[in-house]
Amino acid sequence: MEQIIYKCFNSNCKCVFKGSNKDGLRCPKCKSTIKHFNFNPTQEELSKIPAYKELKENQTVNKKSWQEFRDNGLLWWINMILHTFGWSIVVDVEKDGTISNAYPARVKYRGFGGDYNSIGYKQVSKYMLDNAEYLEKESRE
């Protein structure tokens, strides 16, 4: 099947990708309409362009670190929910502050102390404030 190079109509996106017939599809990054850019690309041109599937997969899952998850208060938030069922995500924090391991565990305690809750709510609130526009846009995709 012949490959075609496509380009996003959105001038801010500048996404270019290769694929077979993609009529009716939208840009894998910004969801704008796309146009045929090159109907007969050479193998050299094709080798420099990512495939639609590659760009789409990269947008679906964006691996993050346990440290970022914890720093944003999301580990605390999730553990508040898991504690209801006697579960927790436990992280092993080294002396230098790095996380060396993370795993699910059964726990006998429920909830956190007041100081930890205050810190957690502040972290999650900051995360929501800093990411609200992006999260809202992403939810519509």
C-alpha positions as CSV (number, residue, x, y, z in Angstrom):
1,M,0.0,0.0,0.0
2,E,1.4,3.4,-1.0
3,Q,2.4,5.8,1.8
4,I,1.3,9.5,1.7
5,I,2.7,12.3,3.8
6,Y,0.1,14.4,5.5
7,K,0.2,17.8,7.2
8,C,-2.0,19.4,9.8
9,F,-4.1,22.4,8.7
10,N,-3.5,24.0,12.1
11,S,-0.5,26.4,11.6
12,N,0.3,26.2,15.3
13,C,0.6,22.4,15.3
14,K,2.9,21.8,12.4
15,C,2.3,18.1,12.6
16,V,3.5,16.0,9.7
17,F,3.1,12.2,9.4
18,K,2.9,9.3,7.0
19,G,0.3,6.7,6.4
20,S,-1.9,5.1,3.8
21,N,-5.4,6.5,3.1
22,K,-6.3,8.7,6.0
23,D,-9.4,10.4,4.6
24,G,-11.7,11.6,7.3
25,L,-9.0,11.4,10.1
26,R,-7.8,14.3,12.1
27,C,-4.3,15.3,13.3
28,P,-3.1,12.8,16.0
29,K,-1.8,15.7,18.1
30,C,-4.3,18.6,18.0
31,K,-7.4,16.9,16.3
32,S,-7.5,19.6,13.5
33,T,-8.2,18.6,9.9
34,I,-5.3,17.3,7.8
35,K,-4.3,17.6,4.1
36,H,-2.3,15.5,1.7
37,F,1.1,17.0,1.6
38,N,3.0,14.6,-0.7
39,F,1.4,11.8,-2.7
40,N,4.6,10.2,-4.0
41,P,7.3,10.5,-1.3
42,T,10.6,8.9,-1.8
43,Q,11.8,6.2,0.7
44,E,14.3,8.8,2.1
45,E,11.5,11.3,2.7
46,L,9.3,8.6,4.4
47,S,12.2,7.5,6.6
48,K,12.3,11.0,8.2
49,I,8.6,11.2,8.9
50,P,6.8,9.5,11.9
51,A,3.8,7.3,11.2
52,Y,0.3,8.4,12.3
53,K,0.2,5.4,14.7
54,E,3.4,6.5,16.4
55,L,2.2,10.0,17.0
56,K,-1.2,8.7,18.2
57,E,0.3,6.2,20.7
58,N,2.6,8.9,22.1
59,Q,-0.4,11.1,22.9
60,T,-2.3,8.3,24.6
61,V,0.3,7.3,27.2
62,N,2.9,9.6,28.6
63,K,5.0,7.8,31.2
64,K,5.7,9.8,34.3
65,S,7.9,9.2,37.4
66,W,6.7,8.1,40.8
67,Q,8.5,11.3,42.1
68,E,6.3,13.6,40.0
69,F,3.2,11.6,41.0
70,R,4.1,12.1,44.6
71,D,5.2,15.7,44.3
72,N,1.9,16.7,42.7
73,G,-0.1,15.2,45.7
74,L,-1.6,12.5,43.5
75,L,-0.1,9.6,45.4
76,W,-1.6,11.0,48.6
77,W,-5.0,11.5,46.8
78,I,-5.1,8.0,45.5
79,N,-4.0,6.5,48.8
80,M,-6.9,8.4,50.5
81,I,-9.2,6.4,48.3
82,L,-7.3,3.1,48.6
83,H,-7.2,3.4,52.4
84,T,-11.0,2.9,52.4
85,F,-10.4,-0.6,51.2
86,G,-7.3,-1.3,53.4
87,W,-4.9,-0.8,50.5
88,S,-2.1,1.7,49.7
89,I,0.5,2.4,47.1
90,V,3.7,2.3,49.1
91,V,6.9,4.1,47.8
92,D,10.3,3.4,49.2
93,V,12.0,6.8,49.6
94,E,15.8,6.9,49.9
95,K,17.8,9.2,52.2
96,D,18.4,11.5,49.2
97,G,14.7,11.8,48.5
98,T,14.6,9.5,45.4
99,I,12.0,6.8,45.1
100,S,13.6,3.4,44.6
101,N,10.5,1.2,44.5
102,A,6.7,1.4,44.4
103,Y,4.2,-1.4,45.1
104,P,0.6,-2.0,46.2
105,A,0.2,-3.2,49.8
106,R,-2.5,-4.1,52.3
107,V,-2.5,-1.7,55.3
108,K,-4.3,-1.6,58.6
109,Y,-4.4,2.1,59.0
110,R,-7.0,4.4,57.4
111,G,-6.3,8.0,56.3
112,F,-3.6,10.5,57.1
113,G,-2.9,13.0,59.9
114,G,-4.0,16.6,59.6
115,D,-0.6,18.0,58.6
116,Y,-0.3,15.4,55.7
117,N,-3.8,16.2,54.6
118,S,-3.1,19.9,54.5
119,I,0.1,19.4,52.4
120,G,-1.8,16.9,50.1
121,Y,-4.7,19.3,49.5
122,K,-2.3,22.1,48.7
123,Q,-0.3,20.0,46.3
124,V,-3.4,18.7,44.5
125,S,-4.9,22.2,44.3
126,K,-1.7,23.6,42.8
127,Y,-1.6,20.7,40.3
128,M,-5.2,21.4,39.2
129,L,-4.5,25.2,38.9
130,D,-1.4,24.7,36.9
131,N,-3.0,22.1,34.6
132,A,-6.7,23.1,34.4
133,E,-6.7,24.4,30.8
134,Y,-4.8,21.4,29.5
135,L,-6.9,18.8,31.4
136,E,-10.1,20.4,30.2
137,K,-8.9,20.4,26.6
138,E,-7.7,16.8,26.9
139,S,-11.0,15.7,28.3
140,R,-12.7,16.7,25.0
141,E,-10.4,14.7,22.8
